[in-house]
Amino acid sequence: MSHGDDNGYDSGRTDDAYSTIGGTRQTRTRLPDGEGGDGYSAPRRPARVSRSLVTMVGVVVLLIAAIAFANMGGGRGDGDDGDPGSAGSKPGAASTGATGTKPVTGKNGTIASGFAHDDQGAQSAAANYSVALGSAEMFDKAKRDSILNAVIAPSAVGGFRTTLDQAYSAGLFKNLGLNDDGSTPAGFTFISRTTPIGTKVTKSSAARATVEVWCSGLIGLAGEGSTKPVTDGWFTITMELEWVNGDWKAMTHSQKDGPAPVGGDTRASSADEIAGAVNGFGGFTYAR
């Protein structure tokens, strides 16, 4: 990557369209197709009926915010992509290795901020913002607004807030076993966590960067007698970022299923073990 401008970012590259936003090119988020059809060549073991419905609900909830994000406006015109790490290019030798560079210089509340004005900074921002937008705090109105103010570009935050206020509804909370206001019933622990596995830049310029974040996630209600046990999922988030006020901020957000590995044979933990793990293990600041 060339560092041709004062901020150490290659301003010679042109913007590229974010193809899922704007005009009639709306994102179509595919809901689960049931057994099979996951595109993974290895045969899958039959799912237990008792977990099938719960898994379906979990995946739908993981996607609900993505549906809301992706259907908002904010597209831009097509442009050439001059980034050597863009889609279709062969990854460099160190493309999956850590850079060793400190990811951020500060925090905005509990969320990392002050990302570098380069591809590494954009990837670090997208990873950390994916964690925040997939957290249990998003189910609380006041905390959700705080998260959006921290990670969304000022020009887009109003649209995100309006759309998500509609998405996080009493009906959604009920399907997850939560109270009507999104709070957790007594005796239970609500879990919603997103864990980035890797990141890559697919489009970039001095002002914009599109980053894909491959993630695993947990969602569900842990506790004795829970009818919505914690399930896991795999998905890829695509986030378009804008360089504004000296930091990367999200303009758009979309999500699709996978890539997902074949499930292992690890014994499922008890509700108490899961709740204890979530309460006992803190999160990370993610860096490229």
C-alpha positions in Angstrom: 0.0 0.0 0.0 1.3 3.4 -0.9 1.3 6.2 1.6 1.1 9.2 -0.6 -0.8 11.8 1.5 -0.1 13.6 4.7 -2.2 11.2 6.7 -0.3 8.2 5.4 -3.2 7.0 3.3 -3.1 6.5 -0.5 -5.3 9.3 -1.8 -4.6 8.3 -5.4 -7.1 5.5 -5.2 -10.7 6.2 -6.4 -13.9 5.3 -4.6 -15.8 2.2 -5.4 -19.5 1.6 -5.3 -21.0 -0.2 -2.4 -23.2 -2.4 -4.5 -25.8 -3.4 -1.9 -26.9 0.1 -1.1 -28.8 2.8 -3.0 -31.2 2.9 -6.0 -32.9 -0.4 -6.6 -29.9 -2.5 -5.6 -31.3 -3.4 -2.2 -29.5 -6.1 -0.1 -31.4 -9.4 0.0 -30.5 -11.1 3.3 -31.1 -14.8 2.9 -32.7 -16.5 5.9 -31.7 -20.0 6.7 -32.8 -22.7 4.2 -33.0 -25.5 6.8 -30.9 -28.6 6.5 -28.3 -28.7 3.7 -27.7 -26.0 1.1 -24.9 -24.5 3.1 -22.4 -24.8 0.2 -20.0 -26.7 2.3 -18.7 -29.9 0.6 -18.5 -32.1 3.7 -21.7 -33.9 4.7 -23.5 -32.4 7.7 -24.7 -34.4 10.6 -28.5 -34.4 11.1 -29.5 -31.6 13.5 -31.4 -32.5 16.6 -35.1 -31.4 16.3 -34.9 -29.8 19.8 -32.1 -27.5 18.7 -33.3 -26.8 15.1 -35.9 -24.2 15.9 -33.7 -22.5 18.5 -30.8 -22.3 16.0 -33.2 -20.8 13.4 -34.3 -18.2 15.9 -30.7 -17.4 16.8 -29.6 -16.9 13.2 -32.7 -14.7 12.5 -31.8 -12.5 15.4 -28.2 -12.2 14.4 -29.5 -11.1 11.0 -32.2 -8.7 12.1 -29.9 -5.8 12.6 -28.1 -6.5 9.4 -31.4 -6.4 7.5 -32.2 -3.1 9.0 -28.7 -1.7 8.2 -28.6 -3.0 4.7 -31.9 -1.5 3.6 -31.0 2.0 4.4 -29.8 4.4 1.7 -26.4 5.9 1.3 -25.0 4.4 -1.8 -22.4 6.0 -4.0 -21.4 5.9 -7.6 -19.1 3.3 -9.2 -15.4 3.8 -9.4 -12.2 2.0 -10.2 -10.5 0.0 -7.5 -6.8 0.6 -7.4 -6.1 -1.3 -4.2 -3.8 -4.3 -4.6 -5.6 -6.1 -1.8 -9.1 -5.8 -3.4 -11.4 -8.7 -4.2 -10.1 -10.9 -7.0 -6.4 -10.3 -6.1 -4.2 -12.9 -4.7 -3.5 -12.2 -1.0 -0.1 -11.1 0.0 2.2 -13.4 2.0 1.3 -11.6 5.2 -2.3 -11.0 4.5 -3.5 -13.2 7.4 -0.7 -12.2 9.8 -0.8 -9.5 12.5 0.8 -6.2 11.6 2.3 -5.6 15.1 1.1 -2.0 15.0 -0.9 -0.7 17.9 -4.5 -0.6 16.7 -5.9 2.6 18.4 -4.9 5.6 20.4 -8.0 6.0 22.5 -11.5 5.0 23.4 -15.0 6.5 22.9 -16.6 5.2 26.1 -16.0 1.5 26.0 -15.4 1.3 22.2 -12.0 1.7 20.6 -11.4 4.9 18.6 -8.5 6.8 17.0 -7.8 4.3 14.2 -5.0 4.8 11.8 -5.8 6.5 8.4 -4.9 3.4 6.4 -6.1 -0.1 5.5 -5.0 -1.5 8.8 -6.9 1.2 10.7 -10.0 0.5 8.6 -9.9 -3.2 9.3 -9.4 -2.6 13.1 -12.3 -0.2 13.1 -14.6 -2.6 11.3 -13.7 -5.5 13.6 -14.3 -3.5 16.8 -17.5 -1.9 15.5 -18.8 -5.4 14.5 -18.3 -6.5 18.2 -20.2 -3.4 19.5 -23.1 -3.7 17.0 -23.5 -7.4 17.8 -23.4 -7.0 21.6 -26.2 -7.6 24.2 -26.1 -3.8 24.9 -27.8 -3.2 21.5 -31.0 -4.6 23.1 -31.1 -1.6 25.5 -32.3 1.6 23.9 -30.1 4.0 25.8 -27.0 1.8 25.4 -27.8 1.2 21.7 -28.0 5.0 21.1 -24.6 5.4 22.8 -23.0 2.7 20.6 -24.4 4.2 17.4 -23.1 7.6 18.3 -19.7 6.1 18.8 -19.4 4.0 15.7 -21.7 5.5 13.0 -20.8 8.5 10.9 -22.8 11.6 11.9 -24.5 11.8 8.6 -25.9 8.3 8.9 -26.6 7.9 12.6 -30.1 9.3 12.5 -31.2 6.7 9.9 -29.6 3.9 11.8 -31.3 4.9 15.0 -34.8 5.1 13.5 -34.5 1.8 11.7 -33.0 -0.1 14.6 -35.6 1.3 17.0 -38.2 -0.5 14.8 -36.1 -3.6 14.5 -35.5 -4.1 18.2 -39.2 -4.6 19.0 -41.3 -6.2 21.7 -41.9 -9.1 19.3 -38.2 -9.7 18.8 -37.6 -9.6 22.5 -40.4 -12.1 23.1 -38.9 -14.5 20.6 -35.6 -14.4 22.5 -37.2 -14.9 25.9 -36.6 -11.4 27.0 -39.0 -9.0 28.7 -41.0 -6.6 26.6 -38.5 -3.8 27.1 -35.6 -6.0 26.2 -34.4 -6.6 29.7 -33.4 -10.0 30.9 -35.8 -12.1 33.1 -34.6 -12.7 36.6 -32.5 -15.8 37.0 -31.2 -15.7 33.4 -28.2 -14.3 31.5 -28.8 -12.9 28.0 -25.9 -13.5 25.7 -25.2 -11.8 22.4 -21.5 -11.7 21.3 -19.7 -11.3 18.0 -16.2 -12.5 17.6 -14.2 -11.4 14.6 -12.1 -14.3 13.0 -10.5 -12.2 10.3 -10.8 -9.0 8.2 -10.0 -7.9 4.7 -10.3 -4.7 2.7 -12.1 -5.1 -0.6 -12.3 -1.4 -1.7 -10.4 1.6 -0.4 -9.6 5.3 -1.1 -8.5 8.2 1.1 -12.1 8.9 2.2 -13.8 5.5 2.1 -13.0 1.8 2.8 -15.1 -1.3 2.5 -14.1 -4.1 4.9 -15.4 -7.6 5.3 -15.3 -9.2 8.8 -15.6 -12.9 9.1 -17.2 -13.7 12.5 -18.6 -16.3 14.8 -21.3 -15.4 17.2 -23.3 -16.5 20.3 -26.9 -15.6 21.1 -29.4 -17.0 23.6 -30.7 -17.0 27.1 -28.5 -18.9 29.7 -30.1 -20.2 32.8 -31.8 -23.2 34.4 -34.9 -24.0 32.4 -34.2 -21.7 29.5 -36.2 -22.4 26.4 -33.9 -20.2 24.3 -30.5 -21.8 24.9 -27.3 -20.2 23.7 -26.4 -21.2 20.1 -23.5 -20.3 17.8 -23.4 -19.1 14.2 -21.0 -18.0 11.5 -21.4 -15.0 9.3 -19.6 -12.3 7.3 -20.2 -8.6 7.9 -19.5 -6.1 5.2 -19.1 -2.5 6.5 -18.4 0.6 4.5 -16.4 3.1 6.5 -15.9 6.9 6.0 -12.9 8.9 7.2 -14.6 11.7 9.2 -13.3 14.0 12.0 -10.0 12.1 12.2 -11.4 8.6 12.6 -13.1 5.8 10.7 -16.9 5.6 11.1 -19.4 3.2 9.6 -21.8 4.4 6.9 -23.4 1.1 5.9 -23.6 -2.5 7.3 -24.8 -5.8 5.8 -24.4 -9.4 6.7 -24.5 -12.8 5.1 -24.2 -16.4 6.4 -20.9 -18.3 6.5 -18.3 -19.4 5.8 -19.1 -22.0 8.4 -17.0 -25.0 9.4 -18.4 -28.5 10.0 -19.6 -28.7 13.6 -17.2 -30.4 16.1 -18.0 -33.0 18.7 -17.4 -30.9 21.7 -19.9 -31.5 24.5 -22.4 -28.7 24.9 -21.9 -26.9 28.3 -24.6 -26.4 30.9 -26.5 -23.2 31.1 -24.5 -22.3 34.3 -21.2 -22.9 32.6 -22.1 -20.7 29.7 -23.4 -17.9 31.9 -20.3 -18.1 34.0 -18.0 -17.9 31.0 -19.8 -14.9 29.6 -19.7 -13.1 32.9 -16.1 -14.2 33.6 -14.4 -13.6 30.3 -14.1 -10.1 29.0 -13.8 -8.9 25.4 -10.8 -7.6 23.4 -9.8 -4.6 21.4 -9.4 -6.1 18.0 -6.5 -5.1 15.6 -5.3 -6.0 12.2 
